[in-house]
Amino acid sequence: MTTTAAAAGTRRHTGTYPAEPRQVGIARSALAGWLGGGPRADEAILVASEFFFPGFRSVSAPCSG
């Protein structure tokens, strides 16, 4: 049996957060709002932050040479 996301009650959100320091807090706040303080909200926000930061560091890292 296959269950679709809509049938399972899954919510979706799409957002674009530029690699700027102020966007980190904005992205965390957006995720916290979607999770609504659920039992694993803190862990999910931490994981999302870990996904965000590598891209941010690669964009903002000074050029060597």
C-alpha positions in Angstrom: 0.0 0.0 0.0 1.3 3.4 -0.9 0.4 6.5 1.1 0.8 10.0 -0.5 2.3 12.9 1.5 -1.1 14.6 1.4 -2.9 11.5 2.8 -0.3 11.2 5.6 -0.9 14.8 6.6 2.6 15.9 5.6 3.1 19.6 5.3 5.6 21.1 2.8 7.5 24.3 2.9 9.9 25.7 0.3 12.1 28.6 1.1 15.3 30.2 -0.2 17.8 31.5 2.3 20.8 33.3 0.9 24.2 32.6 2.3 24.2 35.6 4.7 24.7 35.4 8.4 21.4 37.0 9.2 19.6 34.3 7.3 20.6 31.6 9.7 18.2 32.9 12.4 15.5 33.5 9.8 15.8 29.9 8.6 15.7 28.5 12.2 12.7 30.6 13.1 10.8 29.5 10.0 11.6 25.8 10.8 10.6 26.3 14.4 7.3 27.8 13.3 6.6 24.8 11.1 7.5 22.3 13.8 5.4 24.0 16.4 7.4 22.8 19.4 7.1 19.1 18.6 9.0 16.5 20.5 12.0 16.6 18.2 11.9 20.2 17.1 15.2 21.2 18.7 17.0 18.3 17.0 15.5 19.0 13.6 16.5 22.7 13.9 20.1 21.6 14.8 20.2 19.2 11.8 18.9 22.0 9.5 21.5 24.3 10.8 24.2 21.8 10.0 22.9 21.6 6.4 22.9 25.4 6.1 26.3 26.2 7.5 28.6 24.2 5.1 27.2 26.2 2.2 27.5 29.4 4.0 31.1 28.7 5.0 32.1 27.8 1.4 30.6 31.0 0.1 32.1 33.3 2.8 35.5 31.7 3.2 38.3 33.9 2.2 40.3 33.0 -1.0 43.7 31.5 -0.3 46.6 32.4 -2.4 
